């Protein structure tokens, strides 16, 4: 039935997320390749790649917490929020002491409001913000609420410091670095970013492009890697057959109406279903037999 599953890729800096998809298409000799959670070209770290019918699940696994390590560079503020952008403000740096940095970081713990960078893929009136910015069209980015579950200081250097962040989907670390600088009273930008995790996919278990090319099947994770990452519901063979035929099946669990479920019988995955008002599971996306 072809190759289906996920790869925990260690994206190197200098490649776009789409570049990695192209690389995986060549390695696995299929066009059915997608990714979850775009990483900026200059950033490195975890990039989830899906192969085959696993691509149909990507939209359901992006709404998970993410982990990052970022370097906050003091003394400059840029239009992009990182050190690749145009400098908007620059000043001499008197490095704050460790206690002051800890004090400021604590202000960003919990639910915060942030303004995404102009150079982002957020759509404004149907157009991506970075496309408008490159045309020198003024863009007013909408504020958004995000959750910072944990933020901690890791290292202090001459003009920068590193932080670890565990946050909700939709958090822009570039904006966070700039806001931290504002709270310190010093212009700041993000000098480097490594994504350390997306849900259960961790940096310590990620594979380089070379490792993947040398052993493509060995690094492929099956659909069972989603168990524990999204809600699931185990059914019997008869219900599996009905589900694959597009029929609703009975639901006896405790989840609410509208909950999305990964429907399976042990390691055989039937697809994605949604709980209906009458306590059934309606097929939403059906996978082929394994």
C-alpha positions as a Markdown table, in Angstrom:
| # | Residue | x | y | z |
|---|---|---|---|---|
| 1 | Unk | 0.0 | 0.0 | 0.0 |
| 2 | Unk | 3.0 | 2.3 | -0.2 |
| 3 | Unk | 5.0 | 4.1 | 2.4 |
| 4 | Unk | 3.1 | 6.0 | 5.1 |
| 5 | Unk | 4.3 | 7.6 | 8.3 |
| 6 | Unk | 6.3 | 10.4 | 9.9 |
| 7 | Unk | 9.9 | 11.5 | 10.0 |
| 8 | Unk | 11.4 | 13.6 | 12.7 |
| 9 | Unk | 13.8 | 15.7 | 10.6 |
| 10 | Unk | 16.6 | 17.8 | 12.0 |
| 11 | Unk | 16.3 | 20.8 | 9.6 |
| 12 | Unk | 19.6 | 22.5 | 9.1 |
| 13 | Unk | 19.9 | 26.3 | 8.8 |
| 14 | Unk | 19.9 | 27.7 | 5.3 |
| 15 | Unk | 17.1 | 25.5 | 4.0 |
| 16 | Unk | 13.4 | 26.3 | 3.8 |
| 17 | Unk | 10.8 | 23.8 | 5.1 |
| 18 | Unk | 9.7 | 23.4 | 1.4 |
| 19 | Unk | 13.3 | 22.5 | 0.5 |
| 20 | Unk | 13.2 | 19.7 | 3.1 |
| 21 | Unk | 9.9 | 18.4 | 1.6 |
| 22 | Unk | 11.6 | 18.3 | -1.8 |
| 23 | Unk | 14.5 | 16.4 | -0.4 |
| 24 | Unk | 12.1 | 13.8 | 1.1 |
| 25 | Unk | 10.2 | 13.4 | -2.1 |
| 26 | Unk | 13.4 | 12.4 | -3.8 |
| 27 | Unk | 14.5 | 10.0 | -1.0 |
| 28 | Unk | 11.1 | 8.3 | -0.7 |
| 29 | Unk | 10.2 | 8.6 | -4.4 |
| 30 | Unk | 6.7 | 9.9 | -3.8 |
| 31 | Unk | 5.0 | 13.3 | -4.2 |
| 32 | Unk | 2.8 | 12.6 | -1.2 |
| 33 | Unk | 5.0 | 14.5 | 1.3 |
| 34 | Unk | 4.1 | 17.4 | 3.6 |
| 35 | Unk | 5.3 | 19.1 | 6.7 |
| 36 | Unk | 3.9 | 20.5 | 10.0 |
| 37 | Unk | 5.0 | 23.7 | 11.6 |
| 38 | Unk | 7.1 | 25.8 | 9.2 |
| 39 | Unk | 10.6 | 26.8 | 10.3 |
| 40 | Unk | 12.3 | 30.0 | 9.0 |
| 41 | Unk | 15.2 | 29.3 | 6.6 |
| 42 | Unk | 17.8 | 30.5 | 9.1 |
| 43 | Unk | 16.3 | 28.4 | 11.9 |
| 44 | Unk | 17.2 | 24.8 | 12.7 |
| 45 | Unk | 15.6 | 21.9 | 14.6 |
| 46 | Unk | 12.6 | 19.6 | 14.6 |
| 47 | Unk | 10.5 | 19.6 | 11.4 |
| 48 | Unk | 7.8 | 16.9 | 11.2 |
| 49 | Unk | 7.6 | 15.4 | 7.7 |
| 50 | Unk | 4.6 | 13.2 | 6.7 |
| 51 | Unk | 4.7 | 10.6 | 3.9 |
| 52 | Unk | 1.7 | 9.0 | 2.1 |
| 53 | Unk | -1.6 | 9.2 | 3.9 |
| 54 | Unk | 0.1 | 10.5 | 7.0 |
| 55 | Unk | -0.1 | 13.9 | 5.2 |
| 56 | Unk | -3.8 | 13.9 | 5.8 |
| 57 | Unk | -3.2 | 14.0 | 9.5 |
| 58 | Unk | -0.9 | 17.0 | 9.6 |
| 59 | Unk | -3.6 | 19.5 | 10.3 |
| 60 | Unk | -4.5 | 17.7 | 13.5 |
| 61 | Unk | -1.0 | 17.5 | 15.0 |
| 62 | Unk | 0.1 | 21.1 | 14.6 |
| 63 | Unk | -2.1 | 22.3 | 17.5 |
| 64 | Unk | 0.5 | 21.1 | 20.1 |
| 65 | Unk | 3.0 | 22.7 | 22.3 |
| 66 | Unk | 6.4 | 23.5 | 20.8 |
| 67 | Unk | 9.9 | 23.9 | 22.4 |
| 68 | Unk | 12.6 | 26.3 | 21.3 |
| 69 | Unk | 16.1 | 27.5 | 22.2 |
| 70 | Unk | 16.7 | 31.1 | 21.1 |
| 71 | Unk | 19.5 | 33.6 | 21.3 |
| 72 | Unk | 18.4 | 37.1 | 22.2 |
| 73 | Unk | 20.9 | 39.6 | 20.7 |
| 74 | Unk | 20.9 | 43.0 | 22.5 |
| 75 | Unk | 21.7 | 46.3 | 20.9 |
| 76 | Unk | 19.7 | 46.1 | 17.6 |
| 77 | Unk | 16.0 | 45.9 | 16.6 |
| 78 | Unk | 15.1 | 44.8 | 13.1 |
| 79 | Unk | 12.0 | 44.9 | 10.9 |
| 80 | Unk | 12.0 | 41.1 | 10.6 |
| 81 | Unk | 12.6 | 40.3 | 14.3 |
| 82 | Unk | 15.9 | 38.4 | 13.5 |
| 83 | Unk | 19.4 | 39.4 | 12.5 |
| 84 | Unk | 18.7 | 39.0 | 8.8 |
| 85 | Unk | 16.4 | 42.0 | 8.7 |
| 86 | Unk | 16.8 | 45.8 | 8.3 |
| 87 | Unk | 18.1 | 47.5 | 11.4 |
| 88 | Unk | 15.5 | 49.9 | 12.8 |
| 89 | Unk | 17.2 | 50.8 | 16.0 |
| 90 | Unk | 20.7 | 50.4 | 17.4 |
| 91 | Unk | 22.4 | 51.3 | 20.7 |
| 92 | Unk | 25.3 | 50.5 | 22.9 |
| 93 | Unk | 24.8 | 47.6 | 25.3 |
| 94 | Unk | 25.3 | 47.5 | 29.0 |
| 95 | Unk | 24.6 | 43.8 | 29.7 |
| 96 | Unk | 21.9 | 43.4 | 32.4 |
| 97 | Unk | 22.8 | 41.3 | 35.3 |
| 98 | Unk | 21.4 | 37.7 | 35.6 |
| 99 | Unk | 18.9 | 38.7 | 38.2 |
| 100 | Unk | 17.4 | 41.4 | 36.0 |
| 101 | Unk | 17.1 | 39.0 | 33.1 |
| 102 | Unk | 15.3 | 36.4 | 35.3 |
| 103 | Unk | 13.0 | 39.1 | 36.5 |
| 104 | Unk | 12.0 | 40.2 | 33.0 |
| 105 | Unk | 11.6 | 36.6 | 31.7 |
| 106 | Unk | 9.1 | 35.9 | 34.5 |
| 107 | Unk | 6.9 | 38.7 | 33.0 |
| 108 | Unk | 6.5 | 36.6 | 29.9 |
| 109 | Unk | 5.4 | 33.4 | 31.7 |
| 110 | Unk | 1.7 | 32.4 | 31.1 |
| 111 | Unk | -0.7 | 33.9 | 28.7 |
| 112 | Unk | 0.7 | 37.0 | 26.9 |
| 113 | Unk | -0.3 | 39.3 | 24.0 |
| 114 | Unk | 2.1 | 39.7 | 21.2 |
| 115 | Unk | 2.3 | 41.2 | 17.7 |
| 116 | Unk | 3.6 | 38.8 | 15.1 |
| 117 | Unk | 6.5 | 40.1 | 12.9 |
| 118 | Unk | 5.6 | 41.8 | 9.6 |
| 119 | Unk | 7.8 | 39.3 | 7.9 |
| 120 | Unk | 5.6 | 36.3 | 8.6 |
| 121 | Unk | 3.2 | 34.1 | 6.6 |
| 122 | Unk | 0.1 | 35.5 | 8.4 |
| 123 | Unk | -2.5 | 36.6 | 5.8 |
| 124 | Unk | -3.7 | 40.2 | 5.7 |
| 125 | Unk | -6.7 | 40.7 | 3.4 |
| 126 | Unk | -5.8 | 37.5 | 1.6 |
| 127 | Unk | -2.1 | 38.3 | 1.1 |
| 128 | Unk | 0.8 | 37.0 | 3.1 |
| 129 | Unk | 2.3 | 39.7 | 5.3 |
| 130 | Unk | 5.8 | 39.2 | 4.1 |
| 131 | Unk | 4.8 | 39.7 | 0.5 |
| 132 | Unk | 3.2 | 43.1 | 1.4 |
| 133 | Unk | 6.2 | 44.1 | 3.5 |
| 134 | Unk | 8.6 | 43.3 | 0.6 |
| 135 | Unk | 6.5 | 45.7 | -1.6 |
| 136 | Unk | 6.9 | 48.4 | 1.1 |
| 137 | Unk | 3.2 | 48.3 | 1.8 |
| 138 | Unk | 2.4 | 49.3 | 5.3 |
| 139 | Unk | 1.0 | 46.4 | 7.3 |
| 140 | Unk | -0.7 | 46.5 | 10.7 |
| 141 | Unk | -0.3 | 43.1 | 12.3 |
| 142 | Unk | -3.2 | 42.0 | 14.6 |
| 143 | Unk | -2.3 | 41.2 | 18.2 |
| 144 | Unk | -2.8 | 37.6 | 19.4 |
| 145 | Unk | -2.9 | 35.8 | 22.7 |
| 146 | Unk | -0.4 | 33.0 | 23.1 |
| 147 | Unk | 0.7 | 30.8 | 26.0 |
| 148 | Unk | 4.2 | 30.6 | 27.3 |
| 149 | Unk | 4.2 | 27.5 | 29.5 |
| 150 | Unk | 7.8 | 27.9 | 30.5 |
| 151 | Unk | 10.7 | 30.3 | 29.8 |
| 152 | Unk | 14.1 | 30.0 | 31.3 |
| 153 | Unk | 17.6 | 31.5 | 31.0 |
| 154 | Unk | 20.3 | 29.1 | 29.8 |
| 155 | Unk | 23.5 | 31.1 | 29.1 |
| 156 | Unk | 24.7 | 34.7 | 29.2 |
| 157 | Unk | 27.2 | 36.0 | 26.7 |
| 158 | Unk | 28.9 | 39.4 | 26.1 |
| 159 | Unk | 25.9 | 41.0 | 24.2 |
| 160 | Unk | 23.3 | 38.2 | 24.1 |
| 161 | Unk | 21.7 | 35.4 | 26.1 |
| 162 | Unk | 20.0 | 32.1 | 25.4 |
| 163 | Unk | 16.6 | 31.1 | 26.5 |
| 164 | Unk | 14.5 | 27.9 | 26.4 |
| 165 | Unk | 10.8 | 28.4 | 25.6 |
| 166 | Unk | 7.9 | 25.9 | 25.8 |
| 167 | Unk | 4.9 | 27.6 | 24.2 |
| 168 | Unk | 1.6 | 27.2 | 22.4 |
| 169 | Unk | 1.0 | 27.0 | 18.7 |
| 170 | Unk | 1.2 | 30.4 | 17.0 |
| 171 | Unk | 3.9 | 31.9 | 19.2 |
| 172 | Unk | 6.5 | 33.9 | 17.4 |
| 173 | Unk | 9.8 | 33.6 | 19.1 |
| 174 | Unk | 11.1 | 36.6 | 17.0 |
| 175 | Unk | 8.4 | 38.8 | 18.6 |
| 176 | Unk | 9.1 | 37.3 | 22.0 |
| 177 | Unk | 12.8 | 38.2 | 21.8 |
| 178 | Unk | 12.0 | 41.8 | 20.7 |
| 179 | Unk | 9.5 | 42.2 | 23.5 |
| 180 | Unk | 12.0 | 40.9 | 26.0 |
| 181 | Unk | 14.4 | 43.6 | 24.8 |
| 182 | Unk | 11.7 | 46.2 | 25.3 |
| 183 | Unk | 11.1 | 45.1 | 28.8 |
| 184 | Unk | 14.8 | 45.3 | 29.5 |
| 185 | Unk | 14.9 | 48.8 | 27.9 |
| 186 | Unk | 17.3 | 47.6 | 25.2 |
| 187 | Unk | 16.7 | 47.0 | 21.5 |
| 188 | Unk | 16.8 | 43.3 | 20.8 |
| 189 | Unk | 16.4 | 40.8 | 18.1 |
| 190 | Unk | 16.6 | 37.0 | 17.6 |
| 191 | Unk | 20.1 | 35.9 | 16.6 |
| 192 | Unk | 19.4 | 32.2 | 16.3 |
| 193 | Unk | 16.6 | 29.7 | 16.8 |
| 194 | Unk | 16.5 | 25.9 | 17.3 |
| 195 | Unk | 13.2 | 24.1 | 17.6 |
| 196 | Unk | 13.7 | 21.5 | 20.3 |
| 197 | Unk | 10.3 | 19.8 | 20.0 |
| 198 | Unk | 6.8 | 19.6 | 18.5 |
| 199 | Unk | 4.6 | 17.6 | 20.9 |
| 200 | Unk | 6.2 | 14.2 | 21.3 |
| 201 | Unk | 8.7 | 14.8 | 18.4 |
| 202 | Unk | 12.0 | 15.8 | 20.2 |
| 203 | Unk | 15.3 | 17.2 | 18.9 |
| 204 | Unk | 17.2 | 14.4 | 20.7 |
| 205 | Unk | 15.4 | 11.9 | 18.4 |
| 206 | Unk | 15.6 | 13.8 | 15.1 |
| 207 | Unk | 17.5 | 12.6 | 12.1 |
| 208 | Unk | 19.8 | 14.6 | 9.8 |
| 209 | Unk | 19.1 | 14.6 | 6.0 |
| 210 | Unk | 22.1 | 12.4 | 5.5 |
| 211 | Unk | 20.9 | 9.8 | 8.1 |
| 212 | Unk | 17.5 | 9.7 | 6.4 |
| 213 | Unk | 19.0 | 9.3 | 2.9 |
| 214 | Unk | 21.1 | 6.4 | 4.2 |
| 215 | Unk | 18.3 | 4.5 | 6.0 |
| 216 | Unk | 14.9 | 5.9 | 4.8 |
| 217 | Unk | 12.8 | 3.1 | 6.2 |
| 218 | Unk | 14.6 | 2.8 | 9.5 |
| 219 | Unk | 13.9 | 6.4 | 10.5 |
| 220 | Unk | 10.2 | 6.3 | 9.4 |
| 221 | Unk | 7.7 | 6.3 | 12.3 |
| 222 | Unk | 4.4 | 4.6 | 11.8 |
| 223 | Unk | 1.0 | 6.1 | 12.4 |
| 224 | Unk | 1.2 | 4.7 | 16.0 |
| 225 | Unk | 3.5 | 7.6 | 16.8 |
| 226 | Unk | 0.4 | 9.7 | 17.0 |
| 227 | Unk | -1.0 | 7.7 | 19.9 |
| 228 | Unk | -0.8 | 10.0 | 22.9 |
| 229 | Unk | -0.3 | 13.0 | 20.7 |
| 230 | Unk | -3.9 | 13.3 | 19.6 |
| 231 | Unk | -7.2 | 11.7 | 20.8 |
| 232 | Unk | -7.7 | 8.2 | 19.6 |
| 233 | Unk | -10.4 | 5.5 | 19.7 |
| 234 | Unk | -9.9 | 1.8 | 19.3 |
| 235 | Unk | -12.5 | -0.2 | 17.5 |
| 236 | Unk | -13.1 | -3.8 | 16.4 |
| 237 | Unk | -12.8 | -5.4 | 12.9 |
| 238 | Unk | -16.5 | -5.0 | 12.1 |
| 239 | Unk | -16.5 | -1.3 | 13.0 |
| 240 | Unk | -13.2 | -0.8 | 11.0 |
| 241 | Unk | -15.0 | -2.2 | 7.9 |
| 242 | Unk | -17.9 | 0.1 | 8.4 |
| 243 | Unk | -15.8 | 3.1 | 8.9 |
| 244 | Unk | -13.7 | 2.5 | 5.8 |
| 245 | Unk | -17.0 | 2.3 | 3.9 |
| 246 | Unk | -17.9 | 5.7 | 5.1 |
| 247 | Unk | -20.4 | 4.6 | 7.6 |
| 248 | Unk | -20.9 | 6.1 | 11.1 |
| 249 | Unk | -19.9 | 3.9 | 14.0 |
| 250 | Unk | -21.0 | 3.9 | 17.6 |
| 251 | Unk | -19.0 | 5.9 | 20.2 |
| 252 | Unk | -18.9 | 4.9 | 23.9 |
| 253 | Unk | -16.2 | 7.2 | 25.2 |
| 254 | Unk | -16.4 | 10.4 | 27.2 |
| 255 | Unk | -15.1 | 13.0 | 24.7 |
| 256 | Unk | -17.4 | 15.8 | 23.6 |
| 257 | Unk | -19.2 | 16.4 | 20.3 |
| 258 | Unk | -16.9 | 17.6 | 17.6 |
| 259 | Unk | -13.8 | 16.0 | 19.0 |
| 260 | Unk | -11.4 | 14.7 | 16.3 |
| 261 | Unk | -10.4 | 11.1 | 16.9 |
| 262 | Unk | -7.7 | 8.9 | 15.3 |
| 263 | Unk | -9.7 | 5.7 | 14.7 |
| 264 | Unk | -7.7 | 2.4 | 14.8 |
| 265 | Unk | -7.7 | -1.3 | 15.6 |
| 266 | Unk | -4.4 | -1.8 | 17.4 |
| 267 | Unk | -1.8 | -0.9 | 14.7 |
| 268 | Unk | -4.3 | -0.7 | 11.8 |
| 269 | Unk | -5.4 | 2.9 | 11.3 |
| 270 | Unk | -8.8 | 3.5 | 9.6 |
| 271 | Unk | -8.7 | 7.3 | 9.5 |
| 272 | Unk | -9.9 | 10.4 | 11.2 |
| 273 | Unk | -13.5 | 10.7 | 12.7 |
| 274 | Unk | -15.5 | 13.3 | 14.5 |
| 275 | Unk | -17.9 | 12.7 | 17.4 |
| 276 | Unk | -21.5 | 13.6 | 16.4 |
| 277 | Unk | -24.3 | 15.0 | 18.6 |
| 278 | Unk | -25.9 | 11.5 | 18.7 |
| 279 | Unk | -22.7 | 9.9 | 20.1 |
| 280 | Unk | -21.5 | 8.3 | 16.8 |
| 281 | Unk | -18.2 | 8.8 | 15.0 |
| 282 | Unk | -18.6 | 10.2 | 11.5 |
| 283 | Unk | -15.7 | 9.4 | 9.1 |
| 284 | Unk | -13.9 | 12.6 | 8.2 |
| 285 | Unk | -10.8 | 11.1 | 6.5 |
| 286 | Unk | -10.5 | 7.5 | 5.6 |
| 287 | Unk | -7.2 | 5.7 | 5.1 |
| 288 | Unk | -6.6 | 2.7 | 2.9 |
| 289 | Unk | -6.0 | -0.7 | 4.4 |
| 290 | Unk | -2.5 | -1.1 | 5.8 |
